[in-house]
Amino acid sequence: MTALNALQQIINQFCEDGTFKPVELEMQSSETVALVKIRSNPQRFLANIFDGDWAELASHPDPGPIRVLRVIQGNDEVVRAILRQGRALYAYPFL
């Protein structure tokens, strides 16, 4: 199973029953473009982190391990996974 398929399953499970379990995934180079860097590094993950201009569209994670930290629904009604690689946070999906 690809990392993107696993991410979609994690999001689907969250939408179905509200549960989420942190997990580490292995991103392939072809998958990294689907994740975008979050401009801020908030102390808490609240829906408003996806308000306004929150994404660095040209910045993606490196291939390799990445940890899924949280799944939340933004004020725009999109359910996203928040992931960490190194010091940076990434989101999937962008839209």
DSSP file with accessible surface (Angstrom, degrees, kcal/mol):
  #  RESIDUE AA STRUCTURE BP1 BP2  ACC     N-H-->O    O-->H-N    N-H-->O    O-->H-N    TCO  KAPPA ALPHA  PHI   PSI    X-CA   Y-CA   Z-CA
    1    1 A M              0   0  157      0, 0.0     2,-0.1     0, 0.0     0, 0.0   0.000 360.0 360.0 360.0 136.4    0.0    0.0    0.0
    2    2 A T     >  -     0   0   64      1,-0.1     4,-2.2    23,-0.0     5,-0.2  -0.362 360.0-114.0 -77.3 161.9    1.3    3.4   -0.9
    3    3 A A  H  > S+     0   0    6     23,-0.4     4,-2.6     1,-0.2     5,-0.2   0.886 117.6  53.6 -63.1 -37.9    1.6    6.2    1.7
    4    4 A L  H  > S+     0   0   38      2,-0.2     4,-2.3     1,-0.2    -1,-0.2   0.897 108.2  49.5 -67.0 -38.2   -1.1    8.2   -0.1
    5    5 A N  H  > S+     0   0   91      2,-0.2     4,-2.2     1,-0.2    -1,-0.2   0.917 111.5  49.6 -63.2 -42.0   -3.5    5.3    0.0
    6    6 A A  H  X S+     0   0   16     -4,-2.2     4,-2.4     2,-0.2    -2,-0.2   0.913 109.8  51.4 -63.0 -41.2   -2.7    4.9    3.7
    7    7 A L  H  X S+     0   0    0     -4,-2.6     4,-2.5     1,-0.2    -2,-0.2   0.916 109.3  49.9 -62.0 -42.5   -3.4    8.6    4.3
    8    8 A Q  H  X S+     0   0   69     -4,-2.3     4,-2.8     1,-0.2    -1,-0.2   0.905 110.4  50.2 -65.2 -38.1   -6.7    8.4    2.5
    9    9 A Q  H  X S+     0   0  112     -4,-2.2     4,-2.6     2,-0.2    -1,-0.2   0.903 109.7  51.2 -64.9 -39.6   -7.7    5.4    4.7
   10   10 A I  H  X S+     0   0   31     -4,-2.4     4,-2.1     2,-0.2    -2,-0.2   0.930 112.8  45.5 -62.1 -45.1   -6.7    7.3    7.8
   11   11 A I  H  X S+     0   0    7     -4,-2.5     4,-2.5     2,-0.2    -2,-0.2   0.924 112.2  51.4 -65.1 -43.8   -8.8   10.3    6.7
   12   12 A N  H  X S+     0   0   74     -4,-2.8     4,-2.1     1,-0.2    -2,-0.2   0.916 109.7  49.7 -60.4 -42.9  -11.8    8.1    5.8
   13   13 A Q  H  X>S+     0   0   96     -4,-2.6     4,-2.7     1,-0.2     6,-0.6   0.918 110.2  50.9 -62.1 -42.7  -11.7    6.3    9.2
   14   14 A F  H  X5S+     0   0   50     -4,-2.1     4,-2.1     1,-0.2    -2,-0.2   0.920 110.7  48.9 -60.8 -42.2  -11.6    9.7   10.9
   15   15 A C  H  <5S+     0   0   80     -4,-2.5    -1,-0.2     1,-0.2    -2,-0.2   0.860 114.2  46.9 -66.0 -34.0  -14.7   10.8    8.9
   16   16 A E  H  <5S-     0   0  157     -4,-2.1    -2,-0.2    -5,-0.2    -1,-0.2   0.923 137.2  -1.2 -74.3 -46.9  -16.5    7.6    9.7
   17   17 A D  H  <5S-     0   0   86     -4,-2.7    -3,-0.2     2,-0.2    -2,-0.2   0.375  89.1-114.0-133.2   4.6  -16.0    7.4   13.4
   18   18 A G  S  <<S+     0   0   48     -4,-2.1     2,-0.3    -5,-0.5    -4,-0.2   0.582  71.3 131.4  76.1   8.8  -13.8   10.3   14.6
   19   19 A T        +     0   0   66     -6,-0.6     2,-0.3    -9,-0.0    -1,-0.2  -0.659  28.2 173.1 -99.0 154.8  -10.9    8.1   15.5
   20   20 A F        -     0   0   56     -2,-0.3    -9,-0.0    -3,-0.1   -10,-0.0  -0.972  14.6-163.2-156.2 140.9   -7.3    8.5   14.6
   21   21 A K        -     0   0  173     -2,-0.3    47,-0.1    49,-0.0    49,-0.1  -0.992  30.6-116.4-128.5 122.8   -4.0    6.8   15.6
   22   22 A P        +     0   0   63      0, 0.0     2,-0.3     0, 0.0    47,-0.2  -0.278  44.1 171.6 -56.3 141.4   -0.6    8.5   15.0
   23   23 A V  E     -A   68   0A  54     45,-0.9    45,-3.3     2,-0.0     2,-0.5  -0.986  31.9-124.2-150.9 153.5    1.4    6.4   12.6
   24   24 A E  E     -A   67   0A 117     -2,-0.3     2,-0.3    43,-0.2    43,-0.2  -0.896  28.8-169.7-103.6 135.5    4.7    6.7   10.6
   25   25 A L  E     -A   66   0A  24     41,-3.2    41,-2.3    -2,-0.5     2,-0.7  -0.825  22.9-126.3-119.1 160.8    4.6    6.3    6.8
   26   26 A E  E     -A   65   0A 108     -2,-0.3     2,-0.4    39,-0.2   -23,-0.4  -0.926  27.2-152.0-109.4 109.6    7.3    5.9    4.2
   27   27 A M  E     -A   64   0A   2     37,-3.1    37,-2.3    -2,-0.7     2,-0.2  -0.686   3.3-145.6 -85.3 133.0    6.8    8.5    1.4
   28   28 A Q    >>  -     0   0  109     -2,-0.4     3,-1.6    35,-0.2     4,-1.1  -0.614  28.1-110.9 -88.6 156.8    8.1    7.7   -2.1
   29   29 A S  T 34 S+     0   0   83      1,-0.3     4,-0.4    -2,-0.2     3,-0.4   0.858 117.9  56.8 -59.7 -33.0    9.5   10.5   -4.2
   30   30 A S  T 34 S+     0   0   97      1,-0.2    -1,-0.3     2,-0.1     3,-0.2   0.706 107.7  49.2 -71.9 -16.4    6.5   10.3   -6.5
   31   31 A E  T X4 S+     0   0    9     -3,-1.6     3,-1.9     1,-0.1     4,-0.3   0.690  87.4  81.4 -93.9 -21.1    4.1   10.9   -3.6
   32   32 A T  G >< S+     0   0   14     -4,-1.1     3,-1.7    -3,-0.4    -1,-0.1   0.795  79.5  67.5 -63.0 -28.1    5.6   13.9   -1.9
   33   33 A V  G 3  S+     0   0   96     -4,-0.4    -1,-0.3     1,-0.3    -2,-0.1   0.682  89.3  67.0 -67.5 -14.5    4.1   16.4   -4.3
   34   34 A A  G <  S+     0   0   33     -3,-1.9    60,-0.4    -4,-0.1     2,-0.4   0.624  94.3  68.6 -79.9 -12.6    0.7   15.6   -2.9
   35   35 A L    <   -     0   0    0     -3,-1.7     2,-0.4    -4,-0.3    57,-0.2  -0.858  68.3-160.5-107.9 142.2    1.6   17.2    0.5
   36   36 A V  E     -B   91   0A   9     55,-1.9    55,-2.5    -2,-0.4     2,-0.2  -0.927  24.1-107.1-122.6 149.1    2.3   20.9    1.0
   37   37 A K  E     -BC  90  56A  60     22,-1.7    19,-2.8    19,-1.0     2,-0.5  -0.484  27.2-129.7 -73.3 138.4    4.1   22.6    3.8
   38   38 A I  E     - C   0  55A   4     51,-2.8    51,-0.4    17,-0.2    17,-0.2  -0.772  12.5-141.4 -87.1 129.2    2.1   24.5    6.4
   39   39 A R  S    S+     0   0  124     15,-3.3     2,-0.2    -2,-0.5    -1,-0.1   0.866  80.6  53.1 -61.4 -39.9    3.5   28.0    6.9
   40   40 A S        -     0   0   57     14,-0.3    49,-0.2     9,-0.2    -2,-0.1  -0.491  67.0-147.1 -95.4 166.6    3.0   28.1   10.6
   41   41 A N        -     0   0   83     -2,-0.2    -2,-0.0    47,-0.1    47,-0.0  -0.688  32.2-166.3-128.0  76.2    4.2   25.8   13.3
   42   42 A P        -     0   0   31      0, 0.0     3,-0.1     0, 0.0     7,-0.0  -0.197  28.5-135.4 -70.6 156.1    1.3   26.1   15.8
   43   43 A Q  S    S+     0   0  190      1,-0.2     2,-0.3     2,-0.0     0, 0.0   0.811  95.3  29.8 -74.0 -32.3    1.4   24.9   19.4
   44   44 A R  S    S-     0   0  173      2,-0.0     2,-1.0     0, 0.0    -1,-0.2  -0.963  81.9-124.2-129.7 147.0   -2.1   23.4   18.9
   45   45 A F        +     0   0   44     -2,-0.3     2,-0.3    -3,-0.1    37,-0.0  -0.791  43.5 163.0 -94.7 100.4   -3.8   22.0   15.9
   46   46 A L    >   -     0   0   73     -2,-1.0     3,-2.1     1,-0.1     4,-0.2  -0.808  51.7-107.8-114.3 158.5   -7.1   24.0   15.5
   47   47 A A  G >  S+     0   0   29     -2,-0.3     3,-1.6     1,-0.3    28,-0.9   0.812 111.9  68.7 -55.2 -30.4   -9.3   24.3   12.4
   48   48 A N  G >  S+     0   0   88      1,-0.3     3,-1.8     2,-0.2    -1,-0.3   0.581  74.4  83.2 -73.6  -5.3   -8.2   27.9   11.8
   49   49 A I  G <  S+     0   0   18     -3,-2.1    -1,-0.3     1,-0.3    -9,-0.2   0.752  91.4  53.9 -67.4 -15.8   -4.6   26.9   10.8
   50   50 A F  G <  S+     0   0    7     -3,-1.6     2,-0.3    -4,-0.2    -1,-0.3   0.199  85.7 110.9-101.0  15.4   -6.1   26.3    7.4
   51   51 A D  S <  S-     0   0   78     -3,-1.8     2,-0.0     2,-0.1    -3,-0.0  -0.670  80.1 -15.1 -85.8 143.9   -7.6   29.8    7.1
   52   52 A G  S    S-     0   0   73     -2,-0.3     2,-1.4     1,-0.1     3,-0.2  -0.310 126.0  -9.1  70.8-144.7   -6.1   32.3    4.6
   53   53 A D  S    S+     0   0  123      1,-0.2    -1,-0.1    -2,-0.0    -2,-0.1  -0.624  79.0 144.0 -93.4  79.9   -2.8   31.7    3.0
   54   54 A W        +     0   0   23     -2,-1.4   -15,-3.3    -4,-0.2     2,-0.3   0.630  44.1  77.6 -96.6 -15.7   -1.6   28.7    5.0
   55   55 A A  E     -C   38   0A   4    -17,-0.2     2,-0.9    -3,-0.2   -17,-0.2  -0.777  60.7-148.3-109.3 142.1    0.3   26.6    2.5
   56   56 A E  E >   -C   37   0A  62    -19,-2.8     3,-2.0    -2,-0.3   -19,-1.0  -0.862  22.9-167.4 -97.2  93.8    3.7   26.9    0.9
   57   57 A L  T 3  S+     0   0  102     -2,-0.9    -1,-0.1     1,-0.3   -19,-0.0   0.737  80.6  50.2 -61.9 -25.4    2.7   25.3   -2.4
   58   58 A A  T 3  S+     0   0   98     -3,-0.1     2,-0.5   -21,-0.1    -1,-0.3   0.432  95.1  85.8 -93.8   3.4    6.3   24.8   -3.7
   59   59 A S    <   +     0   0   33     -3,-2.0   -22,-1.7   -22,-0.1    -3,-0.2  -0.917  51.9 165.0-113.6 123.3    7.5   23.1   -0.6
   60   60 A H        -     0   0   58     -2,-0.5   -24,-0.1   -24,-0.2   -27,-0.1  -0.878  38.6 -93.9-130.0 159.9    7.0   19.3   -0.2
   61   61 A P        -     0   0    4      0, 0.0   -26,-0.1     0, 0.0    -1,-0.1  -0.241  41.8-106.6 -69.5 164.6    8.5   16.7    2.2
   62   62 A D        -     0   0  113      3,-0.1   -35,-0.2     1,-0.1   -33,-0.0  -0.538  44.2 -90.3 -81.8 155.2   11.5   14.6    1.2
   63   63 A P  S    S+     0   0   75      0, 0.0   -35,-0.2     0, 0.0    -1,-0.1  -0.370  91.5  57.2 -60.2 145.8   11.1   11.0    0.4
   64   64 A G  E    S-A   27   0A   7    -37,-2.3   -37,-3.1    -3,-0.1   -39,-0.1  -0.841  93.4  -2.8 128.2-163.4   11.4    8.8    3.5
   65   65 A P  E     +A   26   0A  66      0, 0.0     2,-0.3     0, 0.0   -39,-0.2  -0.337  55.6 172.0 -69.3 142.4    9.7    8.5    6.8
   66   66 A I  E     -A   25   0A   2    -41,-2.3   -41,-3.2    19,-0.1     2,-0.5  -0.982  23.7-134.0-147.9 140.8    7.0   11.0    7.8
   67   67 A R  E     -AD  24  84A 105     17,-2.5    17,-2.7    -2,-0.3     2,-0.6  -0.874   8.4-138.6-106.5 129.2    4.7   10.9   10.9
   68   68 A V  E     +AD  23  83A   0    -45,-3.3   -45,-0.9    -2,-0.5    15,-0.3  -0.743  27.5 173.5 -81.7 118.2    1.0   11.5   10.8
   69   69 A L  E     -     0   0A  48     13,-2.9     2,-0.3    -2,-0.6    14,-0.2   0.800  54.4 -10.8 -96.0 -36.1    0.3   13.6   13.8
   70   70 A R  E     - D   0  82A 116     12,-1.5    12,-3.3   -49,-0.1     2,-0.4  -0.992  45.8-141.7-162.9 155.5   -3.4   14.6   13.6
   71   71 A V  E     + D   0  81A   3     -2,-0.3     2,-0.3    10,-0.2    10,-0.2  -1.000  34.3 162.1-126.2 126.3   -6.5   14.6   11.4
   72   72 A I  E     - D   0  80A  12      8,-2.4     8,-3.0    -2,-0.4     2,-0.5  -0.979  37.9-121.4-141.9 158.9   -8.7   17.7   11.6
   73   73 A Q  E     - D   0  79A  85     -2,-0.3     6,-0.2     6,-0.3   -26,-0.1  -0.888  31.8-141.8-101.0 125.3  -11.5   19.4    9.6
   74   74 A G    >   -     0   0    3      4,-2.6     3,-2.1    -2,-0.5   -26,-0.2  -0.250  30.7 -99.5 -77.4 170.7  -10.7   23.0    8.7
   75   75 A N  T 3  S+     0   0   92    -28,-0.9    -1,-0.1     1,-0.3   -27,-0.1   0.692 124.3  65.6 -63.0 -17.0  -13.1   25.8    8.6
   76   76 A D  T 3  S-     0   0   72    -29,-0.2    -1,-0.3     2,-0.2     3,-0.1   0.299 117.4-114.8 -86.1   7.4  -13.3   25.2    4.9
   77   77 A E  S <  S+     0   0  135     -3,-2.1     2,-0.4     1,-0.2    -2,-0.1   0.462  74.1 132.9  74.3   2.9  -14.9   21.8    5.7
   78   78 A V        -     0   0   37     16,-0.1    -4,-2.6    15,-0.0     2,-0.5  -0.734  52.3-139.9 -86.8 130.5  -11.9   19.9    4.2
   79   79 A V  E     -D   73   0A  24     -2,-0.4     2,-0.3    -6,-0.2    -6,-0.3  -0.811  30.2-179.9 -90.3 125.3  -10.6   17.0    6.4
   80   80 A R  E     -D   72   0A   4     -8,-3.0    -8,-2.4    -2,-0.5     2,-0.4  -0.941  28.0-130.9-128.6 150.3   -6.8   17.0    6.3
   81   81 A A  E     -DE  71  92A   0     11,-3.4    11,-1.9    -2,-0.3     2,-0.5  -0.787  20.4-147.6 -92.9 139.3   -4.0   14.9    7.8
   82   82 A I  E     -DE  70  91A   0    -12,-3.3   -13,-2.9    -2,-0.4   -12,-1.5  -0.951  21.3-175.9-108.9 128.3   -1.2   16.9    9.4
   83   83 A L  E     -DE  68  90A   0      7,-3.0     7,-2.9    -2,-0.5     2,-0.4  -0.874  14.8-145.6-125.8 154.9    2.2   15.3    9.2
   84   84 A R  E     +DE  67  89A  77    -17,-2.7   -17,-2.5    -2,-0.3     2,-0.4  -0.976  16.6 172.4-124.7 135.6    5.7   16.1   10.5
   85   85 A Q  E >  S- E   0  88A  32      3,-2.1     3,-1.7    -2,-0.4     2,-0.2  -0.956  72.6 -40.2-136.3 116.0    9.0   15.5    8.9
   86   86 A G  T 3  S-     0   0   64     -2,-0.4   -20,-0.0     1,-0.3     0, 0.0  -0.454 122.5 -28.3  64.9-130.1   11.9   17.0   10.7
   87   87 A R  T 3  S+     0   0  216     -2,-0.2    -1,-0.3    -3,-0.1     2,-0.2   0.539 119.5  93.4 -92.6  -8.5   10.9   20.4   12.0
   88   88 A A  E <   - E   0  85A  18     -3,-1.7    -3,-2.1   -51,-0.0     2,-0.4  -0.599  62.5-144.3 -93.5 149.1    8.3   21.1    9.2
   89   89 A L  E     - E   0  84A   3    -51,-0.4   -51,-2.8    -2,-0.2     2,-0.3  -0.881  17.2-170.8-107.3 143.2    4.6   20.4    9.1
   90   90 A Y  E     -BE  37  83A  19     -7,-2.9    -7,-3.0    -2,-0.4     2,-0.4  -0.905   8.4-146.3-130.6 157.2    2.8   19.2    6.0
   91   91 A A  E     -BE  36  82A   0    -55,-2.5   -55,-1.9    -2,-0.3    -9,-0.2  -0.947  10.8-133.2-127.6 147.9   -0.9   18.8    5.1
   92   92 A Y  E    S+ E   0  81A  35    -11,-1.9   -11,-3.4    -2,-0.4   -57,-0.1  -0.979  83.0  23.6-142.5 132.1   -2.7   16.3    2.9
   93   93 A P        -     0   0   33      0, 0.0    -1,-0.3     0, 0.0   -58,-0.1   0.710  65.8-158.6 -81.8 167.1   -4.8   17.0    0.9
   94   94 A F              0   0   66    -60,-0.4    -2,-0.1    -3,-0.1   -16,-0.1   0.934 360.0 360.0 -70.1 -47.6   -4.2   20.7   -0.1
   95   95 A L              0   0  147      0, 0.0    -1,-0.0     0, 0.0     0, 0.0  -0.701 360.0 360.0 -99.7 360.0   -7.7   21.2   -1.3
